Amino acid sequence: MGVIYRKYVKRLLDIVISLAVITGLSPVYIVTALLVRTKLGSPVLFSQLRPGYKEKIFRMYKFRSMTDEKDENGKLLPDEIRLTPFGAKLRSTSLDELPEMFNILKGDMSVVGPRPQLVRDIVFMSEEQRKRALTRPGLTGLAQINGRNAISWEKKLAYDLEYIQKESFLYDLKIFFGTFAAVFRRDDINMEGEATALDMGDWLLKEGKISEEEYRQKQQEALELIRESGL
């Protein structure tokens, strides 16, 4: 039953749920888009390349929550400066995630699964940790109802691998409804002391788990993966 669910039923449910959300919450999409346009300007949507099923790179969409402020050298200012109070509220309510429903409808993502991390995150993962890509990434997942971004990367990835082993209709249902409680609490958005969640490489470097040389090499690997994707 688990194999049938993963291969056929889950994709059908993803299509039905994403269509229902996009249609039913269309006023929320419109109002949120107008608020983003008014508060942060254009563009309303923020897109970013993420590794999906079997690490195939796709473009994921969110409502924009940060400004594009740059320093005198044209480099973007730190996240904590660009993240506005309005943007922080968007993130805490998870409204910024709504455009991902179109990624789910398209088939890049699923409603439930390991969260799609950045391309520059996967290069720091072990071969075992990268097995998280054996299923479609999700809008929500096991890690999101067990600490979200407030837990360590090692714990987060352990939850992803646990999910791969237990993926089933009832397990997805449990995570789906558990997500509402996590969103309602509006906590665990970021790691303690950080304005936004740290990338895996930044976290490993901060924790002294890798050297600066390893960090630079892995960042170059990530750039190469992006170039190869052609996106």
C-alpha positions as CSV (number, residue, x, y, z in Angstrom):
1,M,0.0,0.0,0.0
2,G,2.9,2.4,0.8
3,V,4.4,1.9,-2.6
4,I,1.1,2.5,-4.4
5,Y,0.5,5.6,-2.3
6,R,3.9,7.1,-3.1
7,K,3.8,6.3,-6.8
8,Y,0.2,7.2,-7.6
9,V,-2.1,8.4,-4.8
10,K,0.1,11.1,-3.4
11,R,0.6,12.9,-6.7
12,L,-3.2,12.9,-7.2
13,L,-3.8,14.3,-3.7
14,D,-1.1,17.0,-4.4
15,I,-3.0,18.2,-7.5
16,V,-6.4,18.2,-5.8
17,I,-5.1,20.0,-2.7
18,S,-3.0,22.6,-4.5
19,L,-5.9,23.4,-6.9
20,A,-8.3,23.7,-3.9
21,V,-5.9,26.0,-2.0
22,I,-5.2,28.2,-5.0
23,T,-8.9,28.5,-5.9
24,G,-10.2,28.8,-2.3
25,L,-7.6,31.2,-1.1
26,S,-7.4,33.4,-4.2
27,P,-8.5,36.5,-2.3
28,V,-5.6,35.9,0.2
29,Y,-3.2,35.6,-2.7
30,I,-4.4,38.9,-4.2
31,V,-4.4,40.8,-0.9
32,T,-1.0,39.5,0.1
33,A,0.4,40.3,-3.3
34,L,-1.0,43.9,-3.1
35,L,0.5,44.3,0.4
36,V,3.9,43.1,-0.7
37,R,3.8,45.5,-3.7
38,T,2.8,48.4,-1.4
39,K,5.3,47.6,1.4
40,L,8.3,46.2,-0.5
41,G,7.8,47.2,-4.1
42,S,8.3,45.1,-7.1
43,P,8.7,42.2,-7.8
44,V,6.0,40.7,-5.6
45,L,7.4,37.2,-6.0
46,F,10.8,35.9,-5.0
47,S,12.2,33.0,-6.8
48,Q,15.1,30.8,-5.9
49,L,16.7,27.6,-7.3
50,R,16.2,24.6,-5.1
51,P,17.1,20.9,-5.6
52,G,14.0,18.7,-5.9
53,Y,13.4,15.0,-6.5
54,K,16.7,13.2,-7.1
55,E,18.3,16.7,-6.8
56,K,16.9,18.0,-10.1
57,I,17.0,21.8,-9.7
58,F,13.8,23.8,-10.1
59,R,12.7,27.3,-9.5
60,M,10.7,27.7,-6.3
61,Y,8.4,30.7,-5.7
62,K,7.5,32.7,-2.5
63,F,6.1,36.1,-1.7
64,R,9.0,38.5,-1.2
65,S,9.7,39.3,2.4
66,M,12.9,41.3,2.2
67,T,14.0,44.5,0.5
68,D,16.8,44.7,-2.1
69,E,18.9,47.2,-0.2
70,K,22.6,47.1,-1.2
71,D,25.8,48.6,0.1
72,E,28.0,51.1,-1.7
73,N,29.7,48.2,-3.6
74,G,26.4,46.8,-4.9
75,K,26.3,43.9,-2.5
76,L,23.1,43.0,-0.7
77,L,22.9,44.0,2.9
78,P,22.7,41.3,5.6
79,D,19.3,39.6,6.0
80,E,18.6,41.1,9.4
81,I,18.7,44.6,7.8
82,R,16.6,43.7,4.7
83,L,14.0,41.8,6.6
84,T,11.2,44.3,7.4
85,P,8.6,43.9,10.2
86,F,6.1,43.2,7.5
87,G,8.3,40.6,6.0
88,A,8.9,39.0,9.4
89,K,5.1,38.8,9.9
90,L,4.7,37.2,6.5
91,R,7.2,34.5,7.4
92,S,5.8,33.9,10.9
93,T,2.3,33.2,9.4
94,S,3.8,31.2,6.5
95,L,1.9,33.4,4.1
96,D,5.1,33.9,2.1
97,E,5.0,30.1,1.3
98,L,1.6,30.3,-0.6
99,P,3.1,30.6,-4.1
100,E,4.7,27.2,-3.6
101,M,1.2,25.7,-4.2
102,F,2.0,26.4,-7.9
103,N,5.2,24.4,-7.6
104,I,3.1,21.5,-6.1
105,L,0.6,21.7,-8.9
106,K,3.4,21.6,-11.4
107,G,5.0,18.6,-9.8
108,D,8.2,20.1,-8.5
109,M,7.0,19.7,-4.9
110,S,4.6,17.8,-2.8
111,V,2.4,19.0,0.1
112,V,4.3,16.9,2.5
113,G,8.0,16.0,2.2
114,P,11.5,17.2,3.3
115,R,11.7,20.9,2.8
116,P,13.6,21.9,-0.4
117,Q,16.9,23.4,0.8
118,L,19.3,25.6,-1.1
119,V,21.6,24.2,-3.8
120,R,24.5,25.5,-1.6
121,D,23.1,23.4,1.3
122,I,23.2,20.0,-0.4
123,V,26.9,20.1,-1.2
124,F,27.6,20.1,2.5
125,M,25.5,17.0,3.1
126,S,26.8,13.5,3.4
127,E,25.8,10.8,0.9
128,E,23.4,9.4,3.5
129,Q,21.8,12.8,4.2
130,R,21.4,13.4,0.5
131,K,19.0,10.4,0.3
132,R,16.4,12.9,1.5
133,A,16.0,13.6,-2.3
134,L,14.5,10.2,-2.9
135,T,11.1,11.8,-2.6
136,R,9.6,15.1,-3.7
137,P,10.4,18.0,-1.4
138,G,7.4,19.3,0.5
139,L,5.7,22.5,1.6
140,T,5.8,21.0,5.1
141,G,7.6,18.0,6.6
142,L,8.5,16.1,9.7
143,A,11.2,18.6,10.7
144,Q,8.7,21.5,10.3
145,I,6.5,20.1,13.1
146,N,9.5,19.2,15.3
147,G,11.4,22.4,15.7
148,R,11.3,23.9,12.2
149,N,14.4,26.1,11.9
150,A,15.2,26.3,15.6
151,I,16.9,22.8,15.5
152,S,20.4,21.9,14.3
153,W,21.0,21.0,10.7
154,E,22.0,17.5,11.8
155,K,18.6,17.0,13.6
156,K,16.7,18.5,10.7
157,L,18.3,16.1,8.2
158,A,17.8,13.2,10.6
159,Y,14.0,14.0,10.6
160,D,14.1,14.1,6.7
161,L,15.6,10.6,6.6
162,E,13.2,9.3,9.1
163,Y,10.4,10.6,7.0
164,I,11.7,8.8,3.9
165,Q,11.5,5.5,5.9
166,K,7.9,6.2,7.1
167,E,6.3,7.9,4.2
168,S,2.7,6.8,4.0
169,F,-0.8,8.3,3.7
170,L,-1.4,8.2,7.5
171,Y,2.0,9.6,8.3
172,D,1.5,12.5,5.8
173,L,-1.9,13.2,7.3
174,K,-0.3,13.4,10.8
175,I,2.3,15.9,9.5
176,F,-0.3,17.9,7.5
177,F,-2.5,18.5,10.5
178,G,0.5,19.0,12.8
179,T,1.6,21.8,10.6
180,F,-1.4,23.9,11.5
181,A,-0.4,23.8,15.2
182,A,3.2,24.8,14.3
183,V,2.0,27.7,12.2
184,F,-0.5,28.8,14.9
185,R,2.3,28.9,17.5
186,R,4.5,31.0,15.1
187,D,7.7,29.9,16.8
188,D,10.8,28.1,15.7
189,I,11.1,30.3,12.6
190,N,14.9,30.8,13.0
191,M,17.8,29.5,15.0
192,E,18.3,31.3,18.3
193,G,20.1,34.6,17.8
194,E,19.6,34.7,14.1
195,A,17.3,36.9,12.1
196,T,16.9,34.3,9.4
197,A,17.8,30.6,9.2
198,L,21.5,29.9,8.6
199,D,22.5,28.0,5.4
200,M,24.0,24.6,6.2
201,G,27.5,25.7,5.2
202,D,27.3,28.9,7.3
203,W,26.1,26.8,10.3
204,L,28.9,24.2,9.9
205,L,31.5,27.0,9.7
206,K,30.0,28.8,12.7
207,E,30.1,25.5,14.7
208,G,33.7,24.9,13.7
209,K,32.7,21.6,11.9
210,I,34.4,22.6,8.6
211,S,37.4,24.9,7.7
212,E,37.1,28.1,5.7
213,E,38.9,26.3,2.8
214,E,36.3,23.5,2.8
215,Y,33.6,26.1,2.9
216,R,34.9,28.0,-0.1
217,Q,35.3,24.7,-2.1
218,K,31.8,23.6,-1.4
219,Q,30.4,27.0,-2.4
220,Q,32.1,26.6,-5.8
221,E,30.6,23.1,-6.2
222,A,27.2,24.7,-5.6
223,L,27.8,27.3,-8.2
224,E,28.8,24.6,-10.7
225,L,25.6,22.7,-10.0
226,I,23.6,25.8,-10.7
227,R,25.4,26.5,-14.0
228,E,24.8,22.9,-15.1
229,S,21.1,23.2,-14.4
230,G,20.8,25.9,-17.1
231,L,18.2,27.8,-15.0
